[in-house]
Amino acid sequence: MKWTRYEILLPLRYNDGRPIEESKFDQTNLEPVERFSATTTDMITAVGSWKYQGTLYEDRLLRLIVDVQGSRPADEFFREYKEVLKARFEQIDVWISSHEVEIL
């Protein structure tokens, strides 16, 4: 059966360096669980560097993974959810990627 894996990179700090409150991660994990029944969070911190308008940003990130049966409503949910996360985490952008996976 074909599924879609959505990977969300969540910053551990706001762009100004303040740590992000744990409650925001708890809420962000719970919302997809309520809609799709499960999530996975990597316990490894990813490091990302990117430039925006001439400023170099370096992020420490967690990866939240949500596997769902592929569907247009799921795509629409994550497109809308991205805007929620940008506001919640006070980010210029939040990276969400999707990949087709086969669950054995």
C-alpha positions in Angstrom: 0.0 0.0 0.0 1.3 3.4 -0.9 1.6 6.1 1.7 2.9 9.6 1.9 5.4 10.6 4.5 5.4 14.2 5.6 8.6 15.4 7.3 8.4 18.7 9.3 11.6 20.4 10.5 10.9 22.3 13.7 13.4 24.8 15.1 14.5 24.5 18.7 15.0 28.2 18.9 13.3 31.3 17.6 15.2 33.3 15.0 16.4 35.7 17.7 17.9 32.8 19.7 15.3 32.4 22.5 14.5 28.7 23.2 11.0 27.6 22.0 8.7 26.5 24.8 8.2 22.7 25.2 4.4 23.2 25.1 4.6 24.3 21.5 6.3 21.0 20.5 3.7 19.1 22.5 0.8 20.9 20.7 2.5 20.4 17.3 2.8 16.7 17.9 -0.7 16.3 19.2 -2.5 18.0 16.2 -1.4 15.5 13.5 -2.0 12.6 15.9 -5.6 13.8 16.4 -6.0 13.9 12.6 -3.9 11.0 11.3 -3.5 8.8 14.4 0.3 8.8 14.8 3.6 10.7 14.5 7.3 10.0 15.0 9.9 12.4 16.2 13.6 11.9 15.6 15.7 12.2 18.8 18.6 13.4 16.7 19.0 17.2 16.3 19.5 18.2 12.7 21.5 21.3 11.9 20.4 23.6 9.1 22.0 26.8 7.6 20.2 29.2 5.3 20.3 32.7 4.0 17.4 35.1 3.9 17.8 38.7 2.7 21.6 38.6 3.2 21.4 37.2 6.8 22.8 33.8 7.6 20.6 31.7 10.0 21.7 28.5 11.6 19.1 26.3 13.1 18.9 23.3 15.4 15.9 21.3 14.3 13.7 18.3 15.3 12.1 16.2 12.6 8.4 15.3 13.0 7.3 12.5 10.7 3.7 11.8 9.8 2.8 8.8 7.6 -0.6 8.8 6.0 -2.4 7.2 3.2 -1.7 9.5 0.3 -4.6 11.9 -0.4 -5.4 15.4 -1.6 -7.0 16.3 1.8 -3.8 15.3 3.6 -1.7 17.6 1.2 -4.1 20.4 1.8 -3.9 19.9 5.6 -0.1 20.2 5.6 -0.1 23.2 3.3 -2.5 25.0 5.7 -0.6 23.6 8.8 2.6 25.1 7.5 1.1 28.6 8.0 0.1 27.7 11.5 3.6 26.5 12.3 5.3 29.5 10.8 3.2 31.7 13.2 3.6 29.4 16.2 7.3 29.1 15.9 7.8 32.7 14.7 9.6 31.6 11.5 10.0 33.1 8.1 9.4 29.6 6.7 8.9 26.0 8.0 10.2 23.2 5.8 7.6 20.5 5.2 8.5 17.8 2.6 6.5 14.8 1.4 7.7 11.5 0.0 5.9 8.5 -1.2 6.7 5.5 0.9 5.6 1.9 0.9 4.8 0.4 4.2 5.6 -3.3 4.3 
